[in-house]
Amino acid sequence: KIIDVVADKTVEILSYFEIDAGNMKPYSQLLIDANEALGKMNVTYEQLILELKRSNERMEMLAIELQTANEKLRELATKDGLTGLYNHRYFQEALEKEINRSLRNKTPLSLVLLDIDDFKSINDQYGHPVGDIVLKGIADALQKTVRDSDLLARYGGEEFSVILPETDLKGGAMLAERLRRAVEAEETTTEAYSIQTTISLGVTTYAPSTGNRGMAEFIIAADKGLYHSKETGKNKISLVNMSTG
């Protein structure tokens, strides 16, 4: 109040000397105006903080969506659409890396190629939709049988491949036998049919100490074992020792 009275007296004195005091407001009014301006500033600041928070949340959501989209794209690029296993392209890339690692660490690396016996007759007799069900059932049985360190892929058609890091020929044969038994015990059941089938397998090992050559010869050796199994009765395993041919 004292300050407001002084302000009033100041205006009165200035008027005596014909000095324009301008729009001099009382101190109390200045405080009110200042508080209102400060209140508006606080509201604006709070709004800015809120908007910034919302923007950050939107950016986080977009980042999550982008990561999800990238993961889906990667899955589409590396996974087989029917079985959900790795596709042929990914298998080739993974095998090359494992061969290089085998050479670097001087550890054995085994490869299994397997093919469903008489799969064409299943498609011919029951139709391709049922054939697809059989493929998925066998893929599931194989996936449940391989080890966490192994890489299972659909090589193409009714053929599958398994990369076995740090596994010698004996270990590869043991896993191949487990795969053969798992598929032999698998029964695909639909509303109208109950189908059992078998697989033929070829196993070989890439051992750096024997001076094995490249990836193509590695695959050819496993494929040679696979076709030997096909030609000599099916539902069996054939081993190919690359060091002896």
N, C-alpha and C positions, 0 to 999 in steps of 0.2 A: 504493500500500500504506500509506504514511504517513497519508494522509487517511482510509483505512478504519480504521486503528488508532486515530486520534484520535476518529473517530465511535464506535467501540466503547467507548473510555474515557469519552467524553461520556455515553453511555447508562449506563455503570457509575456515574459520578459523580452523575448525576441520580437514579439509584435510591437512592443514599445519603440523599439529601434527600427521598425519597419523591415525586419529581416524575415524572409520567408522560411518558416520552419519545415516546410515540405509536409509529407504525409507521415509525420512522426506518430507512431502508435504507442500506446501504453505498454509498459514492460510485461504486464500480465497478458496482454493480447499477443505480444511477441512470443511469449512462452507457449501460448495456446497454438499459435501458427507453427512454431517450431516443433511442438509435439505432434501436430497433425502431419507435418512434412515428414518427421521421423517415423511416424506410424506408417505413412505411405511407403517410405523407403524400406521399412521392415517387411511389409506385406510383399513388396516387389522382390526383396531379397529371398523371402521364403518361397515365393513363386518360382524364382530362378533355381533355387536349390531343389524344389520339387520337380521342376521340369528337367533339371540335370539328372536327377535320380531316375526319372522315367526314361530319359534318353539312354542312360547307362543300362537300364533293364532291357530296353529294346535292342541295344547293341549286343548284350549278352545272349538274348534270344536268337538274334541273327547269327551270332557266332556258333551257337549250338546247332542251329538249322544247317549252317554251312558245313560244319563238321559231320553231321548226319548225312548230308547230301554227298560229301566226299567219300564217306565210308560206303554208302550205297553204290557210288560209281566204282569204287575200288572192288567191291564185291561182284558187281556186274562184269568187271574186267577180268577177275581172277577165278570166279566160281562158275561151275556148270549149272545151268538153269534147272535141269531136271533133278539131278541127284544132290545138289548142294555141295559136291566135292570140288576140289580145285580142278581147273580145266587144263587142257594140254599145254597151252601157252605158259601158264604158271609153273607147270611141272618142268618144262624145259629150262626155265630161268632158275628154278630151285635146284635142279640137278647140276647145272653148271656151277652154281655156288658151292654145292656140297662136294663136287669133284675138286674144286680149287682148295676147299678147306681140307679135304682128305690129303691132297698133295702137300699142303703147307704143314699139317700136323702129323703127316705120315700115319694116318689111321685108315682102317678098311672102310669101305662103303659098299653096301649091297643094294641090289635093285631087283624087284619082283615085277614081272609083267604077267597078267592073268586075263583069261578070256572065258566068258560064259559058254558052256558047251551047248551046242545045238540051239542057239538062241533064235536063229532064223525060223526054225520049226515052231517055236513058241509064238512068234509074230504071225506066222502063216496060219496056225491053228486057232489062236485066240484073238488075234488082232493086235495092232500096235498100242492101243490104250492099255491093254493088259500087259503087253511087253514092257511098257513104261513103268507099270506098277512093280513088275518083277525086277527091273533095273534098280528102282529106288529101294526095294526091299534088300537086295543084295548089297547095295552101297551102304545101307545102314548096318548090315551084318559085318561088313568089312571094317567100317569105321569103329564099331564097338570092339573089334579084335586087335587092331593095330595099337602100337604103343604111342604115348604122347610125343615122343621124339621122332616118330615116323611121319612121312608125308604121303597121304593117299590122294590119288587124283583119278579122274576119268580120262583115260588116255584117248578114247575115241570109240564111238559105237558101243559095243558090249565089252570093250577092253578097258582094264584098269591098270594102274601102276602104283607101286609103293617104293619110296626111297627110304632106305634104312641106314642112317648115319652110324658110324662107328660099330658096324656089324660085319662080321666075317661070313664066309660062305655057310658055315655050319649054323650060325645064328640066323642067317637068312632063310635057310631050309626049315628051321624050326618054326619061324613065324609063318612061312608059306604053308606049312602043314596045318597050323592053327586056322589060317584063312580058309584053306580047303575044307576043313571040318565044319567051320562056321557056316559056310555057304551050303554044304551038303545037308546040314541040319535045318536050314532056313526053308520055311514053307510060306509061299505067297497065297493068300486066301482072298478071293473076291466073292461076290454074291453067288456066282455060278461055278467058280472053279477053285481048285486047290492044286497049286503047281509047285513042284520041287525040281531043282536043277543042280548042276555041278559046275565046277570051274577047272580049267587046266592052267598050270603055272610054269613059268620059267624063272630061274634064279641065277644071278651071277654076282661076282664081287669085284670091285675096283680096288686093287691093292697096289699102292704106289711103289712098294718094294719090288714088284715083279716087272715094272717098266710098262704098265698098260698104257695104251695110247689115248685117244680122245673120247668125247661123249658119244659120238655116233657109234663107235665100235662097242661101247659099253651097252647101249640100247640094243644093238644088233645081237649081242651075245645073249641077253635076256630073252629077246624075241626068238632066237634060235632054240632056246630051251622050251619056250612056250609051244612052239610048233612041233617040237619033238614029243611033248606030252599029248598034243592033239593027235598026232599020227600013230601013237603007240597005245591008244586006249582011252584017253581023256580021263578027267577026274584024278589027275596025278600031278606030281612035281618032277621037273627035270632040272638038274644042276649043270651049269656051264662054267668051267674053270678057265678064265681068260688067259691065265699064264701058260696053259698047255694047249689052248685052242679047243 
